[in-house]
Amino acid sequence: MAVLDQLTSQQAIDLENKYGAHNYHPLPVVLNRGEGVYVWDVEGKKYYDFLSAYSAVNQGHCHPKIISAMVQQAQTLTLTSRAFYNDMLGKFEKFACEFFNFDKLLPMNTGAEAVETALKLCRKWAYEVKGIDENQAEIIVCENNFHGRTTTIISFSNDPVARKNFGPYTKGFIKIAYNSIEALEEALKNNPNVSGFLVEPIQGEAGVYVPDEGYLTQAKALCEKYNVLFIADEVQTGIARTGELLAVDHEQVKPDILILGKAISGGVYPVSAVLANNAVMNVIKPGNHGSTFGGNPVAAAVAMAALEVIRDENLAENASELGVLFRSELNKYIETSQIVKLVRGKGLLNAIVINDDEESETAWNICMALKENGLLAKPTHGNIIRFAPPLVMTKAQLLDCVQIITNTLKQFEV
C-alpha cells in the first residue's frame, strides 16, 4: 500500500503487530487527529482524551501557539548539535530558569534521559562537593516508583515486568517505602554515603498515590539535615497537572534538582530538562554529559511556547478547580457503588480503584466500554484506571465526561 493510503483501524493495528516490537499493549483505537480535549479515530469517531499522552498534552492537542512556534522554527533552523551555539537555546534556558526559579538548566529530550542526567549530576556533586569516596555514593528511591525504563532506572524498580531478564543491574540505590518519613530518616541517619533522594511528588504510574500532607516538606528538611540532594521527578506531575505549576508547590518545597519532561513541550516535540542552582549544576564540565538533539532550536522554541500557554491560560488554576469537581462528582457515585472503591488524586491527575484484584480484566473491560462510549482511558496496575484529561478542559466538558464515566460504570455493577 502507498504511504498516504487511508488505513482502517484493523489494518493499522495489524501493521503494528506484524512489524513493530510488542512492547506496549494499547487500547484498540487508532487515532489520526486531535484538537484540544478531543481525538478522532481513522473512521471519524470522536473521543474525549482522558490520558493526555501520559500528561504530555496538558495544553491540549495541537495547541495553535505551540504548533506555530514549532513550524516557524523548523522552517529556519532545526539542529546544530551542541558543537555550536544557536540563537534559541539561551533564550529557552533563561526563560525556564526564571519560570521555575533556578540558576541553570541542562536540556535533554525524554523523561528517562532527564532522570539519568539527574542521577549523574547527583553522583558527581557527591564526589566533588560532599566529599564521598569515588564509586561509593548511594541514592535513595521509593518502592513502586516509575522513573523510566533504561537499565539504570529499572535497576531500582520493583516492577517484575520492567525488570525480569534485563540484568545485571546497576548498583548504588537504596529502596524505601513511599510516604514514610521514618523509612527515609532510617536510611539517612547511619549512611554518610547517601547523596540524593529521588522521589515522585505523586506516584502516577503506580496508581496516582498521593502522599500524606507534609511528607514532601519533612523529606526536604531531612535531606537538608543530612546534606543530601532532594531530587523531584516532575516529568508527569509537573507543568500544572496537579493544580500547581509543580506538584512540590503544594507544600512550597524547592527541590535541589528538578526533572521535567512530557508537557514542557505540550506533547508536540520531545523536550526534557534538569534544573538546579549553581552550587549543584556547576560540577558539570564540557564532555561530562550531552545529547546531539538536546537543546536543539525547535525544542527550545516549542518549550517556551508551551510554558507560555500554561501561564497565560491559567491552566494550573483550571486543573485545581476541575480536579475538585471531578473527585466530588465521582465520590457521589462511589457512595453507592459496588464496582469502584475510591477516587484519589490532585488537580487533573486522578485515578479510580476498581473493586477487583490486579490480575482481573475488569478495569481493562471498563476502559473498553468507555472507549465505546466516547472516552479514552487506560488501566495501570491491573485494577486502577488513571484519568488525566488535557488541562484546557471546560467545566461543561468535564461534567459530560463524568456522566460518561458513571454511566459506563453502571454497566459493571453487581
C-alpha positions in Angstrom: 0.0 0.0 0.0 1.1 3.6 -0.6 2.3 5.6 2.3 -0.6 8.1 2.0 -3.3 5.4 1.7 -6.1 5.7 4.3 -6.0 2.7 6.6 -8.8 1.2 8.6 -8.3 0.7 12.3 -7.8 -3.0 11.9 -5.2 -2.5 9.1 -3.2 -0.1 11.2 -3.3 -2.5 14.2 -2.3 -5.4 12.0 0.7 -3.4 10.7 2.0 -2.6 14.2 1.5 -6.2 15.3 3.4 -7.5 12.4 6.3 -5.0 12.0 6.5 -3.4 15.5 8.1 -4.7 18.7 5.4 -5.8 21.1 6.5 -3.6 24.0 3.1 -2.0 24.5 -0.5 -3.2 24.9 -2.5 -0.4 23.5 -6.2 0.1 23.7 -7.5 -1.0 20.3 -8.3 2.5 18.9 -6.3 4.1 16.0 -6.1 7.8 16.2 -5.3 10.2 13.4 -6.4 13.7 14.6 -6.5 15.7 17.8 -7.7 19.1 18.8 -8.0 20.4 22.4 -9.5 17.7 24.6 -10.7 15.6 21.7 -9.2 13.0 19.4 -10.7 11.2 16.4 -10.0 7.7 15.1 -9.4 6.8 11.4 -13.1 6.1 10.9 -14.0 9.5 12.2 -15.3 8.7 15.7 -14.7 11.4 18.3 -13.5 10.8 21.8 -12.6 12.7 24.9 -8.9 12.1 25.6 -8.6 11.2 29.3 -4.9 10.2 29.3 -3.3 13.2 27.6 -0.4 11.0 26.4 0.5 10.3 30.0 0.2 14.0 30.8 2.3 15.2 27.9 -0.6 17.0 26.3 -1.6 19.2 29.2 -2.1 22.2 26.8 -4.5 20.2 24.6 -3.9 18.5 21.3 -2.2 20.7 18.6 -2.4 23.9 20.5 -2.1 26.6 17.8 0.5 28.7 19.6 2.8 25.7 20.2 2.4 24.3 16.7 3.1 27.7 15.2 6.3 28.0 17.3 7.4 24.6 16.0 6.6 25.2 12.4 8.2 28.7 12.3 11.4 27.4 13.9 11.5 24.2 11.8 11.5 26.4 8.7 14.5 28.4 10.0 16.9 26.1 11.8 16.3 22.6 13.3 19.6 21.2 14.6 23.2 22.4 15.1 24.2 19.9 17.8 25.9 21.5 20.8 29.2 21.8 18.8 27.9 25.3 18.0 25.7 27.9 19.8 22.3 28.5 18.4 20.1 31.6 18.9 17.2 29.8 20.7 18.8 27.7 23.4 20.0 30.6 25.6 16.6 32.2 25.4 14.9 29.0 26.5 17.3 28.4 29.3 16.8 32.0 30.6 13.0 31.7 30.2 12.8 28.4 32.0 15.2 29.3 34.8 13.2 32.4 35.6 9.9 30.5 35.2 10.9 27.8 37.7 13.4 29.9 39.8 16.6 28.1 39.2 20.1 29.2 38.2 20.8 26.7 35.4 19.1 24.2 33.0 20.5 21.2 31.3 18.4 20.3 28.2 17.6 16.7 27.1 14.9 15.0 25.1 13.0 12.4 27.1 11.9 11.9 30.7 14.1 8.9 31.2 17.1 10.8 29.8 16.4 13.6 32.2 16.2 11.2 35.2 19.6 9.6 34.1 21.0 13.2 33.9 19.8 14.0 37.4 21.4 10.8 38.8 24.7 11.6 37.2 24.6 15.1 38.4 23.8 14.0 41.9 26.7 11.5 42.0 29.2 14.0 40.6 28.1 16.5 43.2 28.5 13.8 45.9 32.2 13.2 45.0 33.3 16.7 44.2 31.3 18.7 46.7 30.1 16.5 49.5 33.3 14.5 49.5 32.0 10.9 49.3 34.7 8.5 48.2 34.5 7.7 44.5 32.1 5.0 43.5 30.5 4.9 47.0 27.6 7.3 46.5 24.1 5.9 47.1 20.8 7.4 46.1 17.6 6.7 48.0 14.5 5.8 45.9 10.9 4.7 46.7 9.2 1.4 46.2 6.7 1.3 43.4 8.4 4.2 41.7 8.3 4.8 38.0 11.1 6.9 36.5 11.6 5.3 33.1 12.9 2.1 31.6 16.6 2.5 31.0 18.9 -0.1 32.5 19.9 2.0 35.4 16.4 3.1 36.2 14.9 -0.4 36.1 17.7 -1.4 38.5 15.8 0.3 41.3 12.3 -0.6 40.1 10.4 -3.4 41.9 8.1 -4.0 38.9 8.9 -7.5 37.7 7.6 -6.8 34.2 10.1 -4.0 33.8 13.0 -5.8 35.4 12.9 -9.5 34.6 15.6 -10.7 32.3 17.3 -7.3 31.8 20.0 -7.7 34.4 22.7 -7.4 35.6 21.5 -4.3 37.4 23.2 -1.0 38.3 24.2 -0.8 42.0 24.1 2.3 44.3 20.4 2.6 45.2 18.5 2.2 48.4 14.8 1.4 48.2 12.5 2.6 50.9 8.7 2.7 51.4 7.0 5.7 49.8 5.2 8.2 52.1 7.3 7.1 55.1 9.4 9.8 56.8 10.5 7.1 59.3 11.9 5.0 56.5 13.7 7.9 54.9 15.3 9.0 58.2 16.4 5.5 58.9 18.1 5.3 55.5 19.8 8.6 56.0 21.0 8.6 59.6 23.6 5.9 59.6 24.8 6.2 56.0 27.2 9.1 55.1 27.4 7.8 51.5 23.8 8.9 50.6 24.0 11.7 48.1 20.4 12.1 47.0 16.7 11.2 47.5 14.8 10.7 44.2 11.0 11.0 44.6 7.8 11.5 42.6 5.7 14.0 44.5 2.7 11.8 43.4 3.3 8.3 42.2 1.5 8.4 38.9 2.2 5.1 37.2 1.8 3.2 40.5 -1.8 4.3 40.6 -1.8 8.0 41.5 -0.7 7.6 45.0 -0.8 11.0 46.8 1.4 11.1 49.9 0.3 12.5 53.2 0.2 16.2 53.6 3.6 17.3 54.9 5.5 14.4 53.6 7.4 16.4 51.0 8.2 19.2 53.4 9.6 16.8 56.0 11.5 14.9 53.4 13.2 18.0 52.2 14.0 19.0 55.7 15.7 15.6 56.3 17.7 16.0 53.1 19.0 19.4 54.3 19.8 17.9 57.7 21.9 15.2 56.2 23.3 17.2 53.3 21.6 15.1 50.7 20.1 16.4 47.4 16.3 16.4 47.1 15.5 15.3 43.5 11.9 15.8 42.4 10.8 13.8 39.3 8.0 16.0 38.0 8.0 14.5 34.5 4.3 13.5 34.9 3.2 15.7 37.8 4.8 19.0 36.7 3.6 21.7 34.3 0.3 22.4 36.1 -1.1 18.8 36.0 -1.9 18.7 39.8 -3.3 22.2 40.2 0.0 23.9 40.8 2.9 24.6 38.4 4.8 21.8 40.1 3.4 19.2 42.5 6.0 20.2 45.1 4.5 23.7 45.1 1.5 22.3 47.1 4.0 22.3 50.0 6.2 25.1 48.9 9.2 22.7 48.6 12.1 23.7 46.4 14.0 20.7 45.0 17.8 20.7 44.7 17.3 19.1 41.3 14.1 19.3 39.3 13.3 16.9 36.5 10.9 18.0 33.8 9.6 16.4 30.6 6.3 15.5 28.8 4.2 18.7 29.0 7.2 21.0 28.9 6.7 20.6 25.1 2.9 20.4 25.1 3.3 16.9 23.6 4.4 18.4 20.3 8.2 17.5 20.4 10.5 15.6 22.7 11.8 18.0 25.3 13.1 17.4 28.8 15.2 19.3 31.3 17.1 19.2 34.5 17.2 22.3 36.6 19.4 23.1 39.6 21.2 26.0 41.2 24.9 26.8 40.5 26.1 25.0 43.7 25.0 21.7 42.1 25.0 22.3 38.3 28.5 23.8 38.2 30.0 20.3 38.7 29.1 19.5 35.1 32.0 20.3 32.8 32.5 20.0 29.0 32.3 16.4 27.9 30.7 15.1 31.1 27.2 14.8 29.6 25.4 15.6 26.4 22.9 14.8 23.6 23.0 15.6 19.9 19.4 16.7 19.9 19.3 18.1 23.5 18.8 21.8 23.4 18.0 22.0 19.7 16.3 25.2 18.4 13.0 23.6 17.7 12.8 22.1 21.2 13.7 25.5 22.7 11.0 27.3 20.7 8.4 24.7 21.4 9.1 24.6 25.2 8.9 28.4 25.6 5.6 28.4 23.8 4.3 25.5 25.9 5.2 27.2 29.1 3.6 30.5 28.0 0.4 28.7 27.3 0.4 27.2 30.8 0.9 30.7 32.3 -1.3 32.8 30.0 -4.3 30.4 30.0 -4.2 29.8 33.8 -4.1 26.1 33.3 -2.9 25.3 36.9 -5.9 27.1 38.3 -8.2 25.3 35.9 -6.7 21.9 36.8 -7.2 22.7 40.5 -10.8 23.7 40.2 -11.8 20.9 37.8 -10.0 18.3 39.9 -12.0 19.2 43.0 -15.2 19.0 40.9 -14.2 15.7 39.3 -13.4 14.0 42.6 -16.6 15.4 44.2 -18.8 14.1 41.4 -17.1 10.7 41.4 -17.4 10.4 45.1 -21.2 10.9 44.9 -21.3 7.9 42.6 -18.9 5.8 44.7 -21.1 6.2 47.8 -23.4 3.5 46.4 -21.1 1.7 44.0 -20.0 -1.9 44.3 -17.5 -1.7 41.5 -15.4 1.3 42.5 -13.7 1.6 45.9 -12.4 5.1 45.7 -11.1 8.0 43.7 -7.9 9.8 44.5 -5.6 12.5 43.1 -4.8 16.1 42.8 -5.7 18.6 40.2 -6.5 16.7 37.0 -4.3 13.7 37.8 -6.7 11.2 39.3 -7.5 7.5 39.4 -10.3 5.2 40.5 -9.6 1.9 42.2 -11.8 -0.9 40.9 -13.2 -3.4 43.4 -11.3 -6.4 41.9 -7.8 -7.8 42.1 -4.9 -6.7 40.0 -5.0 -9.9 37.9 -8.6 -9.4 36.8 -9.6 -7.8 33.5 -12.4 -5.7 35.0 -10.5 -2.4 34.7 -9.5 -3.2 31.1 -13.1 -4.1 30.2 -14.3 -0.9 31.7 -11.8 1.1 29.6 -13.0 -0.8 26.5 -16.6 0.2 27.4 -15.5 3.8 28.0 -14.0 3.7 24.5 -17.3 2.6 23.0 -19.0 5.5 24.9 -16.5 8.1 23.6 -13.9 8.5 26.3 -10.3 7.1 26.3 -8.5 6.0 29.4 -6.2 3.2 30.3 -5.7 0.9 33.4 -2.5 0.9 35.4 -1.5 -1.9 37.7 -4.5 -4.1 36.8 -7.3 -2.7 38.9 -6.7 1.1 38.7 -7.9 3.4 36.0 -6.0 6.7 35.6 -7.9 9.8 34.5 -5.8 12.7 33.2 -7.5 14.9 30.6 -5.9 18.0 28.9 -5.9 21.0 31.2 -7.8 23.1 28.7 -11.0 21.2 29.5 -14.0 23.3 30.4 -16.4 22.6 33.3 -19.2 21.6 30.9 -16.9 19.1 29.2 -15.7 17.7 32.5 -19.3 17.1 33.7 -20.1 15.5 30.3 -17.1 13.1 30.9 -18.3 12.4 34.5 -21.6 11.4 33.0 -19.9 9.0 30.5 -17.8 7.5 33.2 -20.6 6.9 35.7 -23.0 5.6 33.0 -20.2 3.2 31.9 -19.5 2.0 35.5 -23.2 1.3 36.0 -22.8 -1.4 33.3 -20.4 -3.3 35.6 -22.2 -3.0 38.9 -23.1 -6.3 40.5 
